[in-house]
């Protein structure tokens, strides 16, 4: 998952919940600008803040470990 995919997922979840960016920012304890940056897929955001925002939206980020050596024949 990259920054753009995270941003798209966050945007969809926020809209599904009927929240404005300002409302989500307030609930997550971050700035509205931060929400805009995440939704635009900016890769320079702070991960702990992204996790806080995802949590407010009822989302969690998962990490899958892929072994590139096993994928090759």
N, CA and C atoms as a LAMMPS dump frame, in Angstrom:
ITEM: TIMESTEP
0
ITEM: NUMBER OF ATOMS
219
ITEM: BOX BOUNDS ff ff ff
-5.0000000000000000e+02 5.0000000000000000e+02
-5.0000000000000000e+02 5.0000000000000000e+02
-5.0000000000000000e+02 5.0000000000000000e+02
ITEM: ATOMS id mol type element x y z
1 1 1 N 0.852 -1.171 0
2 1 2 C 0 0 0
3 1 3 C 0.896 1.231 0
4 2 1 N 0.589 2.17 -0.88
5 2 2 C 1.393 3.388 -0.935
6 2 3 C 0.593 4.576 -0.4
7 3 1 N 1.225 5.733 -0.398
8 3 2 C 0.592 6.923 0.176
9 3 3 C -0.695 7.3 -0.558
10 4 1 N -0.714 7.139 -1.874
11 4 2 C -1.925 7.473 -2.636
12 4 3 C -3.069 6.526 -2.295
13 5 1 N -2.776 5.242 -2.141
14 5 2 C -3.811 4.263 -1.79
15 5 3 C -4.359 4.52 -0.387
16 6 1 N -3.478 4.862 0.533
17 6 2 C -3.915 5.197 1.893
18 6 3 C -4.814 6.428 1.844
19 7 1 N -4.407 7.423 1.077
20 7 2 C -5.203 8.637 0.951
21 7 3 C -6.581 8.38 0.372
22 8 1 N -6.645 7.54 -0.656
23 8 2 C -7.938 7.224 -1.27
24 8 3 C -8.833 6.468 -0.297
25 9 1 N -8.256 5.545 0.474
26 9 2 C -9.037 4.785 1.457
27 9 3 C -9.56 5.711 2.553
28 10 1 N -8.717 6.619 2.997
29 10 2 C -9.125 7.565 4.032
30 10 3 C -10.235 8.477 3.514
31 11 1 N -10.085 8.986 2.307
32 11 2 C -11.095 9.863 1.714
33 11 3 C -12.442 9.155 1.596
34 12 1 N -12.419 7.925 1.104
35 12 2 C -13.656 7.156 0.949
36 12 3 C -14.33 6.929 2.3
37 13 1 N -13.545 6.521 3.298
38 13 2 C -14.103 6.257 4.626
39 13 3 C -14.681 7.529 5.238
40 14 1 N -13.983 8.641 5.074
41 14 2 C -14.47 9.913 5.622
42 14 3 C -15.801 10.294 4.983
43 15 1 N -15.869 10.172 3.669
44 15 2 C -17.113 10.524 2.97
45 15 3 C -18.235 9.555 3.318
46 16 1 N -17.901 8.27 3.44
47 16 2 C -18.911 7.278 3.821
48 16 3 C -19.521 7.595 5.185
49 17 1 N -18.703 8.169 6.074
50 17 2 C -19.177 8.532 7.411
51 17 3 C -19.814 9.923 7.45
52 18 1 N -19.799 10.613 6.326
53 18 2 C -20.411 11.936 6.258
54 18 3 C -19.645 13.009 7.008
55 19 1 N -18.339 12.831 7.133
56 19 2 C -17.517 13.802 7.854
57 19 3 C -16.857 14.782 6.893
58 20 1 N -16.77 16.035 7.308
59 20 2 C -15.964 17.015 6.586
60 20 3 C -14.52 16.86 7.063
61 21 1 N -13.592 17.369 6.273
62 21 2 C -12.182 17.286 6.659
63 21 3 C -11.948 17.927 8.02
64 22 1 N -12.575 19.056 8.268
65 22 2 C -12.394 19.755 9.546
66 22 3 C -12.906 18.919 10.712
67 23 1 N -14.022 18.236 10.515
68 23 2 C -14.578 17.394 11.581
69 23 3 C -13.65 16.224 11.883
70 24 1 N -13.159 15.577 10.834
71 24 2 C -12.242 14.454 11.027
72 24 3 C -10.962 14.92 11.711
73 25 1 N -10.447 16.056 11.277
74 25 2 C -9.232 16.594 11.885
75 25 3 C -9.428 16.826 13.379
76 26 1 N -10.563 17.394 13.745
77 26 2 C -10.861 17.66 15.151
78 26 3 C -10.95 16.357 15.943
79 27 1 N -11.644 15.374 15.402
80 27 2 C -11.798 14.088 16.087
81 27 3 C -10.469 13.355 16.256
82 28 1 N -9.593 13.489 15.262
83 28 2 C -8.312 12.776 15.287
84 28 3 C -7.202 13.575 15.96
85 29 1 N -7.459 14.843 16.275
86 29 2 C -6.444 15.668 16.923
87 29 3 C -5.319 16.091 15.995
88 30 1 N -5.654 16.29 14.72
89 30 2 C -4.665 16.734 13.739
90 30 3 C -5.233 17.96 13.025
91 31 1 N -4.424 18.589 12.195
92 31 2 C -4.898 19.768 11.469
93 31 3 C -5.679 19.356 10.222
94 32 1 N -6.51 20.276 9.763
95 32 2 C -7.252 20.037 8.527
96 32 3 C -6.279 19.9 7.352
97 33 1 N -5.217 20.668 7.38
98 33 2 C -4.194 20.57 6.323
99 33 3 C -3.596 19.164 6.283
100 34 1 N -3.375 18.584 7.455
101 34 2 C -2.839 17.225 7.508
102 34 3 C -3.791 16.259 6.809
103 35 1 N -5.095 16.384 7.078
104 35 2 C -6.088 15.52 6.434
105 35 3 C -6.026 15.696 4.924
106 36 1 N -5.965 16.952 4.464
107 36 2 C -5.874 17.212 3.021
108 36 3 C -4.638 16.558 2.427
109 37 1 N -3.498 16.693 3.11
110 37 2 C -2.254 16.118 2.598
111 37 3 C -2.329 14.599 2.502
112 38 1 N -2.891 13.962 3.52
113 38 2 C -3.024 12.5 3.49
114 38 3 C -3.939 12.095 2.343
115 39 1 N -5.072 12.761 2.208
116 39 2 C -6.025 12.409 1.156
117 39 3 C -5.45 12.63 -0.237
118 40 1 N -4.52 13.571 -0.364
119 40 2 C -3.867 13.815 -1.656
120 40 3 C -2.718 12.842 -1.909
121 41 1 N -2.407 12.009 -0.922
122 41 2 C -1.357 11.015 -1.099
123 41 3 C 0.047 11.525 -0.879
124 42 1 N 0.182 12.636 -0.161
125 42 2 C 1.525 13.147 0.121
126 42 3 C 2.25 12.168 1.038
127 43 1 N 3.435 11.795 0.648
128 43 2 C 4.178 10.764 1.371
129 43 3 C 4.982 11.312 2.542
130 44 1 N 4.9 12.591 2.82
131 44 2 C 5.723 13.185 3.872
132 44 3 C 5.006 13.313 5.208
133 45 1 N 3.814 12.748 5.308
134 45 2 C 3.059 12.867 6.551
135 45 3 C 3.626 11.949 7.633
136 46 1 N 3.29 12.237 8.88
137 46 2 C 3.777 11.446 10.004
138 46 3 C 2.881 10.226 10.2
139 47 1 N 3.495 9.066 10.252
140 47 2 C 2.756 7.814 10.324
141 47 3 C 1.858 7.728 11.551
142 48 1 N 2.324 8.192 12.703
143 48 2 C 1.488 8.094 13.906
144 48 3 C 0.204 8.902 13.76
145 49 1 N 0.271 10.024 13.072
146 49 2 C -0.932 10.818 12.839
147 49 3 C -1.869 10.104 11.87
148 50 1 N -1.31 9.465 10.851
149 50 2 C -2.135 8.701 9.907
150 50 3 C -2.883 7.612 10.657
151 51 1 N -2.208 6.918 11.546
152 51 2 C -2.834 5.846 12.321
153 51 3 C -3.954 6.407 13.195
154 52 1 N -3.751 7.574 13.802
155 52 2 C -4.804 8.204 14.607
156 52 3 C -6.036 8.502 13.758
157 53 1 N -5.815 9.03 12.565
158 53 2 C -6.929 9.365 11.679
159 53 3 C -7.651 8.099 11.232
160 54 1 N -6.9 7.077 10.847
161 54 2 C -7.517 5.814 10.441
162 54 3 C -8.362 5.245 11.572
163 55 1 N -7.868 5.334 12.791
164 55 2 C -8.583 4.809 13.948
165 55 3 C -9.933 5.501 14.135
166 56 1 N -9.964 6.82 13.98
167 56 2 C -11.217 7.564 14.102
168 56 3 C -12.226 7.075 13.07
169 57 1 N -11.737 6.688 11.892
170 57 2 C -12.614 6.238 10.814
171 57 3 C -12.965 4.757 10.914
172 58 1 N -12.451 4.083 11.935
173 58 2 C -12.734 2.657 12.09
174 58 3 C -11.907 1.798 11.151
175 59 1 N -10.757 2.32 10.714
176 59 2 C -9.881 1.591 9.799
177 59 3 C -8.574 1.255 10.504
178 60 1 N -7.918 0.245 10.014
179 60 2 C -6.579 -0.05 10.506
180 60 3 C -5.702 -0.402 9.323
181 61 1 N -4.433 -0.139 9.468
182 61 2 C -3.474 -0.436 8.425
183 61 3 C -2.846 -1.786 8.744
184 62 1 N -2.757 -2.62 7.748
185 62 2 C -2.095 -3.899 7.953
186 62 3 C -0.854 -3.955 7.08
187 63 1 N 0.084 -4.72 7.537
188 63 2 C 1.325 -4.902 6.793
189 63 3 C 1.454 -6.373 6.467
190 64 1 N 1.646 -6.646 5.206
191 64 2 C 1.875 -8.017 4.78
192 64 3 C 3.349 -8.164 4.449
193 65 1 N 3.939 -9.208 4.973
194 65 2 C 5.343 -9.458 4.697
195 65 3 C 5.425 -10.422 3.526
196 66 1 N 6.066 -9.967 2.487
197 66 2 C 6.24 -10.795 1.303
198 66 3 C 7.711 -11.176 1.199
199 67 1 N 7.955 -12.437 0.99
200 67 2 C 9.325 -12.912 0.811
201 67 3 C 9.587 -12.984 -0.686
202 68 1 N 10.334 -12.035 -1.222
203 68 2 C 10.549 -12.021 -2.662
204 68 3 C 11.288 -13.26 -3.161
205 69 1 N 12.034 -13.9 -2.296
206 69 2 C 12.753 -15.104 -2.71
207 69 3 C 11.799 -16.268 -2.939
208 70 1 N 10.724 -16.353 -2.164
209 70 2 C 9.747 -17.428 -2.329
210 70 3 C 8.884 -17.219 -3.563
211 71 1 N 8.735 -15.98 -3.99
212 71 2 C 7.883 -15.68 -5.138
213 71 3 C 8.54 -16.063 -6.455
214 72 1 N 9.85 -16.196 -6.468
215 72 2 C 10.565 -16.537 -7.702
216 72 3 C 10.623 -18.05 -7.872
217 73 1 N 10.416 -18.532 -9.122
218 73 2 C 10.483 -19.995 -9.356
219 73 3 C 11.886 -20.536 -9.247
